[in-house]
Amino acid sequence: MAEGFFYAIAPHNVIVAIIGTLIGIVVGALPGLNASVAMTLALPLTFGWPPDSAVILLMAIYCSASYGGSIPAILINTPGTPASGATVFDGFPMARQGKGDVALGLSIMSSFIGGTAGCLVLITVTPLIARAVLKFGPAEYFLLAVFSLTIIGAMGEGKLLKGLISCGIGLCLSFVGIDVVTGFKRFSYGSRYLMSGLSTIVVLIGIFAISEMISLTEKSESSISESEDPGTFAGVLKGCAQTFRYPVNLIRSSLIGCGVGAMPALGVTTAAFLSYMMAVNTSRNPETYGTGNPEGVVAPECANNAVTVTSLIPTLTLGIPGSSVMPIVLGSLAINGIVPGPDIFKTNTQFVYAVMWALFFVNFYMFVFGVLGGGTFSRITKVPSAILAPCVVALCMIGAFALNKLWQDIVCSIVFGFVGYAIIKFKYSSLGLILGLILGPIAETSFHQALRISGGNYGIFTHSSISKFLIVCIVFSIAYPIYKAVRKRKGIAA
């Protein structure tokens, strides 16, 4: 560990980490671009580099992009990355209240704490977690996805039905395209574009960004923020300090992020939404979420940055990608002749600990850049709506097209912009729709895999103790909001 520490602070690795952090923040802040794009472009540049420097650059981009995505999510209701989709629910209302700088402070401090917690887990208990993750099979993954969907009912009394309907719509959208298990074409209507399914980031751009610009134009407001103060460096520091008022939320979100990161294929987006819903579910005042509750920023930002680090656990110890971008890291390892697996701590000890220590410093660099730039970023909320709305829509169109170079993505984002506007008008849950879209493929694939393993026996979903625990959680997540609603009605009647 000591040797790895000195390799991590070597001048060339420090420079690589700083460059990667800056690239990640910029890429994350641009709607439509994401860490995988930047990492793919950066991978060829690392040919001939020392293996630790190559992986440090890729991981620095990945970690900082998760934070960078929160900047437009908070300021203009446009998630820079899918992982920032949960941040918009309370981050943007804070920006509208003139607290964009405070929200950015909450975001960067939460990201720093989550990333640091992930580093501590990564460097101390990686082998133990890797063995525990092996106990999760397809049945457990399916039930975990269902639990994440049903917990949408925790958003408060009277919203259970609309929340579950929104989740159902999101699930239906996730079925568009070719079934990865059977190869059957579904809801494509002969369109080659729809055969590949709906892009999550394109839907996010439409649901959040374009719909908000439509609402902003309709209301004829002068700017996003209702406050005369555009935001200051002091406001960012205030947000950083305010983060520590929620220790339970920080600890819970860090644990969720570390746990999800250690599970192959779930990824950073799942952790962010699951952490947000757990924060709502355990709150004494769940109705305050979605209106500018600071804990609604802390929870997803803490969780998603914990995932970016701990996704290395299955990647290094099992050779299984911990998230959607980890295959790029595996490619870098293959280029440098490093074989991931349980023996990597014996055969490449120096490399492993150099990367682990470097991630501590990456989170520190990210924190410094976030704090220094937060006051300047927040001033975007005072740009006149007549200028901001068309600029944001144009940026969204560019971002949507940049994903796959398809004009259909632009049309899709516009369509979902009006869908998002309808959701706002009729007070349905955009969170439920997005969660259904994200978790649908995970739930469906795991469901098919579990039945194939059991030979069609549905008892596999109740076989393990983990499955039984998740079933109890699912039942409770549906029954508890109903119980609260009934109790409230009895209280009114009395």
N, C-alpha and C positions, 0 to 999 in steps of 0.2 A: 504493500500500500504506500509506503514511504517513497519507494522508487517511482511508482506511478504518479505520485504527487509532483515530484520534481520534473517528470516528463511533461505533465500538464501545464506547468508554469514556464516551460521553455519558451523563449521569445517567439519562435516560429508558430508554436501552438497557440500562444496568446493572440497573436495577430490573426491567425486563421479563425479563432473563436469570435473575435470582435467583428471581423468582416462578415462571417456567417450570421451573427446576431443582427447586424444592420440590414443585411439582405432579407432576412426572415421578417423583420418588422415591416419593411417596405412592401414586400410581397404580400404579407398577411393583410396589410391595410388597403390593398387594391382589390376591390370586389371582382370575383371571377378567377383570380389567380390564387394559388394555394401552395402549400409547402411541397407537395409532390412535383409540381411543375418546376419550381426552383431547384429542388434536389436532383431532378432528372437532368436539368441543364448543367448543374454543377458537377455531376458525377464524372463526365469525361475529362473535366479540368483536373481531377485528382489522380489521373494516371501517372504513375511514377512517384507519387508522394509517399511518405511513410504512412503505414496503415492507420496509426493513431490520428495523424493530422487529417487524413481523408474522412474518417468517421466523425471526428470532431466538427469539421465544416458542415457535414450533412446534418448532424444532430443539432448544431447551433441554428441552422436555418429552420429546422422542424420546430424546435422549442420556441423560438422567438416569433415564428409565424402564428402560433396559437395565440400569443398575446396581441400581435399586430392586428389580428382580425377583430379584436374588441374595439379598436379605435373608431372605425366607421360604424360598427354596431351601436356604439354608445352615442356618437355624434349625429349620424344621419340615418339611423335605423336600417343600416345595410351591413349584414354580416360579411366581414372580409373573408372568412373561412366558414365552412359548415359548423365547426366547433364553437363559433361565436353566436350561433343561432339562438341559444338560450339567454345570452347576455342582453339581447335587445329588449327583452320583456320589461326589465326595470332600469337598464342603463339609459335607454332613449328617453323614457319619462323623466329621469333625473336631468338629462340635458335640456329638455323642454322647460324644466323648472329653473334653469340657469345654473344647474349643478353639474355641468358636463366635466369641469375640471376635477370636482370631487369624485365623480364616477370613474374618471380615468385613474385617479389616485387609488381608489378601491381596487380597480382592475389590476394595476401593475403590482401593488403590494400582495394581493391575493395570488397573482400568477407567480410572484417570487416565492411566497410561502409554499404554494403547492409544488412548484418545481424543486425547491429545496427539500421538502418532505419526500418527494419522489427519489431524489438523489440519496437521501439517508437510507431509504428502503433498498434502493438498488445496490448500495455499497455494503450493506450489512446482512440482509436476509434473502438475497436473491436465490440461493439454492433451495432454501426452505419453501419459498413461495412457488418456485417452479414445480416442486413436487406436489404442492397443494392444488395447483391449477390442473394437474393431470386428473384430478377427481371429477372435474366438470366434463360431462359428456354432452352429446347433442340434446338429450332430454332436458338437462339442466339449463343449457343455453336457451332452449325454447321457452321454458318456464320463466327464466330471467327476463326475456324479451316481453312476454305477456305481462309480467309484473310491472315492468316499466311503462307499459301502455295503460294498464288499469289504474295505476297510481295517479293518472291524470284527474281522477275524480276528487283528489285531495285539494283541488283548486278552490273549494268552498261550496257551501250549500247552494242548491239550485243550479249548479253547473255540471253535475255529474253526467246527466243525459247528453248535454251538448258537447261535453268533453269526450265522451265515448263515441258519439257520432263523428266528431272530428277525427278521432283516432281511426275509426272505420273508413272514413274517406281517404286518410293517409295510407292505410293498408291497401285499399283498392288501387291507389296510384302506384304503389310499390309493385303491384302485380303486372303493370304494363311492361310488355317486352317478352323475351323468350325465357321460359322457365328453365333455370339452370339445372334442374334435376331431370325433368322429362324431355326438355327441348321443345316443348309445345309453345306455339305463338299465341299470346294473349293480348287482347285489346289493342292490337297494332293496326287493325283495319287496312292492312296492305301497305302501310307506311314503313319504309326502311328506317326512317328516323326513330319511330316508336319501338321498333324491334329491339333496340339497344336499351330501352327503358328511359325513364325520366332522370335527368341529372339533378342531384340534390342541390348543388350550388345554384343552378338555374332557377329551380323552384324557390329557393331561399331568396334570391334576388327579387323575384316577382312578388312573393308573399309579403316581404318586409319592406324592401326599398321602394319599388315602384308604387305599391299600394299607399305607402306613406306620403310619397310625393303627390299622388292624386288627392289624398286627404288634405295635404298642406295647401295645394292649389285651390281646392274647393272652399276652404275656410278663409282664404285670402289673408293669411297672417303675414306680417312683415318679415318674420324670421322664425327659425325653429325655437329658439330660446325665448321664454317669456320674461327673462330678466335683462336688465340693462348691462349687467356685468358679464363680459364675454368669457371670463375665466382667467385665472392667474396661476403662477407657480405656487403661491401660498395655498390656493385652493387644492392643488394636486397633493401638496404635503398634508393638508387637512384630511383628504381622502385616505392617504396612506396611514395616518394615525388612527382614523376612524375604523379601519379594518380590524384592529385588535379588540374592538368592542364585541366581536362575535367569535369568541374562541371555540365554542361548540361547533358552529358552522364550519370554521376553518378545519378543525380536527376531522369532523365527519366527511367533509368534501375531499380532504386529502386522502382519507382512508378509501373512499369510493374510487377516487382517481387511481390510487395505487393498485386497488383490487382489480378494477376494469383493465388497467394497463397491463397487468400480468396475465390477463386472459386473452388468448389469441383471437383476433378478428373483430372484437367488439369496437375498439377504437376510441378516439378522443371525443367524437361527437356524442356517442352514447353516454359517456361518463358525464359530460357537461349537462345534458338534459336530465339524466337520472339524478345527479346531484341537486339540480334546481328543484326537481319534483320532491325530493326528500326534504329539502329546506322548507318547501311549502307545506308538506304533509306534517311536519313536526312543529310548525309554527303555531303560536297561540292566536295569531291574527293573519290567517292565510289570505284574507280578502285584501290585505295591503300589497300583496305581490302583484306585479303588473302595473303598479301606480307610481313606482319610483322607490321601492324598498331597497336600501343598500345591500341587504343580505342576498337579494336576487342577482346582484353583480358578483358578490364574493363567492357564492357557491359554485357557479359554473366555471369561473375563471380559475379558482383554486383547483378544481377537479381536472380541467382539461390540461393544465400544465403539469400536474402530477402524472397524467397518462403519458405525455410525450417522453418522459424520462423512463418510467417503469415499463413501457412497451419494449424496452431493450431486454427485459428479463426473459420472456419466451424466445426472443430473437437470438440471444447469445447462448442461452442454456439448452434450448430445445431445437433451435434452427427453424422455428415456426414464427412467421411474421406476427408481431404483436399489434400491428395496426396496418392501415392501407399503404403507408409509405415505407414500412420496414423492409419490403422486398428490395428497395433501392439500397438500403444499408447492407442487406445480405449480398447484393451484387458487389458492393464495395469490398466486403470481406472476401468474396470469391476471387476478385481481381488480385487481392493481396495474399492469397493462399492461406487464409485463416478459415478453419473449419469450425463452425459453431457447434456446441454440444456440451454435455456435462463436464467434459475434460478441458474446456477452454480456460478454466481458472488454473489449470496445471500447465498447459502447453503454451499459453499466451498471457501469462499473468501480468506482465508489464503493460501490454496493450490494453487489457481490460480495465485495469485500475487507472491508467492514464486517461481513458475516455470517461470513466466515472467521475474522477476528480475534475476534469475539464467542464463537465456539465454543471458543477457547482459554480464555476466562474462564469459560464454562459448565462446562468440565471442572474448573477450579479450584474453583468454587463447590460442585460436586458432591463433590469431594474433602473440602472443609472440612466440609460437612454430614455426610458419611459417617463421618468420623473422630470428630466430636463426638457423633454419635448411636450409634456402634457399640457402646460399652459398655452403654448402656441397652437396645439391641435384643437383645443376647445374653442378657439375663436371662430371656427367654422360655423358654429351655431348662430352667430350674429350676421352671417351673410344674408342679404335680402332673399326672400323666397323666390322672387321673380328671376333671380340669377341662379340660386342654388338648385331649384327643382330641375330645370332643363340640364344643368351640368351633371347632376347626380344620375338622371335618367340616361344621359349620353354615356357616362362612365359605366353604368350598369350594362348598357348595350354592348359596349366594347368588351367588358369583362365576360359577358355571356358568350360572345362570339370567340373570344380568345381561348376558351376551353377546348373546343373541338373544331374550330374554324367552320362552323355550320350556321347558316342564316336561320335555320329552324330553331336554334337555341334562343335567338332574339325574339322570335314569335312566341315561343313557349314562355319566356320570362314576362312578356307583355300580357299574355293570357292569364298567368298566375298573379300578375299585378292586379287585375280586376277581380280575380278570385279572392285575393287578400283583402281588397277593398270591401267585398261582400261580407267577408268574415268579420271585419271591423263593424260594419253596419248592423249585422244581425247578431253580433256578440257571441259568435262561436269561438272555438279555441284554435288559434294558429299553431300553438305549441303542440296540441294533439295531432294536428294534420302532419306537421313536420316529423314528429316522433314516430307516427305510423309509417311514414315514407322511409325513414331511416332504419327502423327496426324490422320492417316487413320482410326484407330479404333474409335477415338473420333468423327470424322466427320460422319462416317457411323452409329454409334449407335445413335447419336443425330438426324441424318436425319430420321431414322426409327421411333424414339420416337416422333418427331415432327409431322410426318404424321399420326401416330396412334392417337395422341391427337386431331388432326384436322379432323380426319375421311377421310384422303386422300386429303384434301384441301391444295394446295401449297401456298395459300395466307398467311398461318401462317408465312412464311419466310419474309413477308413484313409487318406484323401486328404491331409490336411494334416500337417505336422510336429508340430503340437500334439496331433493325434489319435494319432499313432504313439507319442508320448511318454506319453500317458495310458494307452494300451493296455499299454505296458511296465510302468507303475506298477500297473495292475490285476493283471497276471500276477504281479508280484513280491509284491503284498499278499496274494495267496492262497498262493503257493508258499513264501514265507519262513516262516510259522508251521508249515507242514508239514515244512519242512527242519529247523526247530528241534526239533519233536517227534520226528522220526526220529533226529536226532543225540543227543537226550537218552536215547532208548530204547537206542541202541547203547552209550552211556556206561554205562547201568545194567547192560546185559547183560555188558559187559566187566568 
